[in-house]
């Protein structure tokens, strides 16, 4: 709500549902608009969306785009000259700090098959590490990348990482 409160003409879109969730608390001057991710954006009045947005937020969209460079070029075109694009996503590469993830483990095999299937479908899962370079190539400036460790279980010793791991584990297992 805070960004919408400070930007009275905010609009948003969600690829997750064809209809906005009417139970979400949204500022009265903010619109949530479903959008087809890889099509040209058109405003409600039929006008082009070029130069229309102050802020575009992209979160957990890894595997959603066939053409990430095109997404960044479109985003730059849709932003006002002083606008921002913010990308929050996961680097879908499973790692183990202590080296105990065996290459022939079920998890490692699942991970490899997920990447293989996504790539075959045209939706790569390894694009996030390339985001700063793709943004730069599209014309963005003042790019800040802030990698954050994201554990997916409760094993970390660090209390904060243990909480993050619990959240991630719950998120993953709810979908099983």
PAKEDO-817055 format. One record per residue (C-alpha): residue number from 1; residue in three letters; chain; x, y, z. Coordinates in Angstrom, 2 decimals, always signed. Example, Ala and Ser with C-alpha at 12.3 -4.5 7.8 and 13.67 -1.06 7.14 Angstrom:
BEGIN
{1, "ALA", "A", {+12.30, -4.50, +7.80}}
{2, "SER", "A", {+13.67, -1.06, +7.14}}
END
This chain:
BEGIN
{1, "UNK", "A", {+0.00, +0.00, +0.00}}
{2, "UNK", "A", {+2.82, +2.46, +0.74}}
{3, "UNK", "A", {+4.07, +2.90, -2.87}}
{4, "UNK", "A", {+0.48, +3.34, -4.07}}
{5, "UNK", "A", {-0.23, +5.89, -1.35}}
{6, "UNK", "A", {+2.68, +8.04, -2.48}}
{7, "UNK", "A", {+1.84, +7.60, -6.19}}
{8, "UNK", "A", {-1.85, +8.53, -6.55}}
{9, "UNK", "A", {-2.23, +7.28, -10.13}}
{10, "UNK", "A", {-0.69, +3.83, -9.60}}
{11, "UNK", "A", {-1.75, +0.83, -11.67}}
{12, "UNK", "A", {-0.66, -2.77, -11.35}}
{13, "UNK", "A", {-1.10, -6.03, -13.19}}
{14, "UNK", "A", {-1.02, -9.64, -12.14}}
{15, "UNK", "A", {-0.38, -12.64, -14.40}}
{16, "UNK", "A", {-1.59, -15.05, -11.73}}
{17, "UNK", "A", {-5.31, -14.57, -12.06}}
{18, "UNK", "A", {-7.59, -13.34, -14.84}}
{19, "UNK", "A", {-9.53, -11.32, -12.28}}
{20, "UNK", "A", {-8.05, -9.10, -9.57}}
{21, "UNK", "A", {-8.69, -10.41, -6.06}}
{22, "UNK", "A", {-11.40, -8.17, -4.65}}
{23, "UNK", "A", {-10.35, -9.04, -1.09}}
{24, "UNK", "A", {-6.94, -7.36, -1.48}}
{25, "UNK", "A", {-6.68, -4.01, +0.30}}
{26, "UNK", "A", {-5.81, -1.65, -2.55}}
{27, "UNK", "A", {-5.74, +2.14, -2.41}}
{28, "UNK", "A", {-8.81, +3.59, -4.15}}
{29, "UNK", "A", {-6.65, +5.36, -6.76}}
{30, "UNK", "A", {-4.79, +2.14, -7.64}}
{31, "UNK", "A", {-5.88, -0.35, -10.27}}
{32, "UNK", "A", {-4.79, -3.99, -10.53}}
{33, "UNK", "A", {-4.92, -5.03, -14.16}}
{34, "UNK", "A", {-4.34, -8.56, -15.47}}
{35, "UNK", "A", {-1.88, -8.47, -18.32}}
{36, "UNK", "A", {-0.49, -10.82, -20.95}}
{37, "UNK", "A", {+3.19, -10.69, -20.07}}
{38, "UNK", "A", {+4.76, -10.95, -23.47}}
{39, "UNK", "A", {+2.36, -8.78, -25.45}}
{40, "UNK", "A", {+2.56, -5.05, -26.00}}
{41, "UNK", "A", {+0.92, -3.19, -23.12}}
{42, "UNK", "A", {-2.13, -1.10, -23.97}}
{43, "UNK", "A", {-3.89, +1.21, -21.53}}
{44, "UNK", "A", {-7.64, +0.98, -20.80}}
{45, "UNK", "A", {-8.38, +3.79, -23.24}}
{46, "UNK", "A", {-6.57, +1.90, -26.02}}
{47, "UNK", "A", {-3.52, +4.16, -25.99}}
{48, "UNK", "A", {+0.00, +2.78, -25.99}}
{49, "UNK", "A", {+1.61, +2.31, -22.59}}
{50, "UNK", "A", {+4.90, +3.83, -23.80}}
{51, "UNK", "A", {+6.22, +6.27, -21.17}}
{52, "UNK", "A", {+3.24, +5.72, -18.86}}
{53, "UNK", "A", {+4.67, +4.20, -15.69}}
{54, "UNK", "A", {+6.84, +5.54, -12.87}}
{55, "UNK", "A", {+7.47, +2.11, -11.38}}
{56, "UNK", "A", {+7.34, -1.46, -12.64}}
{57, "UNK", "A", {+7.70, -4.26, -10.10}}
{58, "UNK", "A", {+8.65, -7.77, -11.23}}
{59, "UNK", "A", {+8.74, -10.50, -8.59}}
{60, "UNK", "A", {+9.19, -14.28, -8.83}}
{61, "UNK", "A", {+8.83, -14.31, -12.60}}
{62, "UNK", "A", {+11.70, -16.69, -13.31}}
{63, "UNK", "A", {+10.36, -19.12, -15.88}}
{64, "UNK", "A", {+7.64, -16.69, -17.00}}
{65, "UNK", "A", {+9.42, -15.03, -19.94}}
{66, "UNK", "A", {+10.74, -16.62, -23.11}}
{67, "UNK", "A", {+12.61, -13.43, -23.95}}
{68, "UNK", "A", {+14.01, -11.58, -20.94}}
{69, "UNK", "A", {+15.92, -9.01, -23.04}}
{70, "UNK", "A", {+12.62, -8.07, -24.72}}
{71, "UNK", "A", {+10.96, -7.71, -21.30}}
{72, "UNK", "A", {+13.67, -5.28, -20.20}}
{73, "UNK", "A", {+13.49, -3.29, -23.44}}
{74, "UNK", "A", {+9.69, -3.06, -23.12}}
{75, "UNK", "A", {+9.92, -2.08, -19.45}}
{76, "UNK", "A", {+12.34, +0.71, -20.28}}
{77, "UNK", "A", {+9.98, +1.94, -23.00}}
{78, "UNK", "A", {+6.95, +1.84, -20.67}}
{79, "UNK", "A", {+8.71, +3.81, -17.92}}
{80, "UNK", "A", {+8.77, +7.57, -17.64}}
{81, "UNK", "A", {+12.29, +9.05, -17.99}}
{82, "UNK", "A", {+12.81, +8.96, -14.19}}
{83, "UNK", "A", {+10.96, +5.66, -13.67}}
{84, "UNK", "A", {+12.18, +2.54, -11.89}}
{85, "UNK", "A", {+12.12, -1.15, -12.70}}
{86, "UNK", "A", {+12.54, -3.38, -9.66}}
{87, "UNK", "A", {+13.18, -7.11, -10.09}}
{88, "UNK", "A", {+12.99, -9.52, -7.14}}
{89, "UNK", "A", {+13.54, -13.14, -8.07}}
{90, "UNK", "A", {+15.30, -16.32, -7.22}}
{91, "UNK", "A", {+18.39, -17.74, -8.82}}
{92, "UNK", "A", {+16.97, -21.19, -9.40}}
{93, "UNK", "A", {+20.25, -22.98, -8.81}}
{94, "UNK", "A", {+20.29, -25.31, -5.84}}
{95, "UNK", "A", {+23.49, -25.14, -3.81}}
{96, "UNK", "A", {+24.73, -26.48, -0.50}}
{97, "UNK", "A", {+27.15, -24.42, +1.60}}
{98, "UNK", "A", {+28.93, -27.45, +3.02}}
{99, "UNK", "A", {+29.19, -29.41, -0.23}}
{100, "UNK", "A", {+26.92, -32.24, +0.91}}
{101, "UNK", "A", {+24.50, -32.02, -2.03}}
{102, "UNK", "A", {+25.47, -35.07, -4.06}}
{103, "UNK", "A", {+25.21, -34.90, -7.85}}
{104, "UNK", "A", {+23.26, -38.17, -7.93}}
{105, "UNK", "A", {+20.81, -37.19, -5.14}}
{106, "UNK", "A", {+17.09, -37.04, -5.87}}
{107, "UNK", "A", {+17.13, -33.26, -5.28}}
{108, "UNK", "A", {+20.00, -32.70, -7.72}}
{109, "UNK", "A", {+18.31, -34.90, -10.35}}
{110, "UNK", "A", {+14.99, -33.08, -9.88}}
{111, "UNK", "A", {+16.79, -29.74, -10.20}}
{112, "UNK", "A", {+18.49, -30.79, -13.45}}
{113, "UNK", "A", {+15.21, -32.09, -14.89}}
{114, "UNK", "A", {+13.40, -28.84, -13.98}}
{115, "UNK", "A", {+16.04, -26.80, -15.81}}
{116, "UNK", "A", {+15.97, -29.15, -18.79}}
{117, "UNK", "A", {+12.17, -29.08, -19.06}}
{118, "UNK", "A", {+11.94, -25.31, -18.65}}
{119, "UNK", "A", {+14.64, -24.73, -21.28}}
{120, "UNK", "A", {+12.91, -27.12, -23.70}}
{121, "UNK", "A", {+9.66, -25.17, -23.19}}
{122, "UNK", "A", {+11.49, -21.89, -23.87}}
{123, "UNK", "A", {+11.33, -20.57, -20.30}}
{124, "UNK", "A", {+14.89, -20.67, -18.92}}
{125, "UNK", "A", {+15.35, -20.86, -15.16}}
{126, "UNK", "A", {+18.91, -19.51, -15.23}}
{127, "UNK", "A", {+18.19, -15.96, -16.40}}
{128, "UNK", "A", {+18.34, -14.18, -13.04}}
{129, "UNK", "A", {+22.12, -14.17, -12.79}}
{130, "UNK", "A", {+22.13, -12.34, -16.14}}
{131, "UNK", "A", {+19.57, -9.66, -15.16}}
{132, "UNK", "A", {+22.02, -6.78, -14.53}}
{133, "UNK", "A", {+23.72, -7.36, -17.90}}
{134, "UNK", "A", {+20.37, -7.66, -19.71}}
{135, "UNK", "A", {+19.11, -4.46, -18.06}}
{136, "UNK", "A", {+22.29, -2.63, -19.05}}
{137, "UNK", "A", {+21.98, -3.91, -22.63}}
{138, "UNK", "A", {+18.38, -2.62, -22.73}}
{139, "UNK", "A", {+19.55, +0.86, -21.71}}
{140, "UNK", "A", {+18.98, +0.96, -17.95}}
{141, "UNK", "A", {+21.48, +2.90, -15.85}}
{142, "UNK", "A", {+22.27, +2.96, -12.11}}
{143, "UNK", "A", {+21.58, -0.77, -11.81}}
{144, "UNK", "A", {+21.91, -2.20, -8.32}}
{145, "UNK", "A", {+22.06, -5.96, -7.80}}
{146, "UNK", "A", {+21.72, -7.19, -4.24}}
{147, "UNK", "A", {+22.03, -10.98, -4.01}}
{148, "UNK", "A", {+20.49, -12.39, -0.85}}
{149, "UNK", "A", {+21.02, -15.89, +0.46}}
{150, "UNK", "A", {+17.70, -17.74, +0.48}}
{151, "UNK", "A", {+17.76, -21.06, +2.33}}
{152, "UNK", "A", {+15.00, -23.54, +1.50}}
{153, "UNK", "A", {+14.91, -25.47, +4.77}}
{154, "UNK", "A", {+15.39, -25.00, +8.52}}
{155, "UNK", "A", {+18.98, -26.31, +8.66}}
{156, "UNK", "A", {+20.92, -23.03, +8.78}}
{157, "UNK", "A", {+22.54, -22.21, +12.12}}
{158, "UNK", "A", {+21.91, -18.48, +11.71}}
{159, "UNK", "A", {+18.53, -17.58, +13.27}}
{160, "UNK", "A", {+17.50, -15.23, +10.44}}
{161, "UNK", "A", {+18.37, -17.78, +7.75}}
{162, "UNK", "A", {+16.52, -20.45, +9.73}}
{163, "UNK", "A", {+13.33, -18.31, +9.61}}
{164, "UNK", "A", {+13.79, -17.59, +5.89}}
{165, "UNK", "A", {+14.35, -21.31, +5.33}}
{166, "UNK", "A", {+11.13, -22.16, +7.16}}
{167, "UNK", "A", {+9.18, -19.71, +4.98}}
{168, "UNK", "A", {+10.73, -21.07, +1.78}}
{169, "UNK", "A", {+10.19, -24.68, +2.84}}
{170, "UNK", "A", {+6.52, -23.96, +3.59}}
{171, "UNK", "A", {+6.14, -22.19, +0.25}}
{172, "UNK", "A", {+7.65, -25.11, -1.66}}
{173, "UNK", "A", {+5.78, -27.85, +0.19}}
{174, "UNK", "A", {+2.36, -26.17, -0.05}}
{175, "UNK", "A", {+2.61, -26.62, -3.82}}
{176, "UNK", "A", {+3.36, -30.36, -3.61}}
END
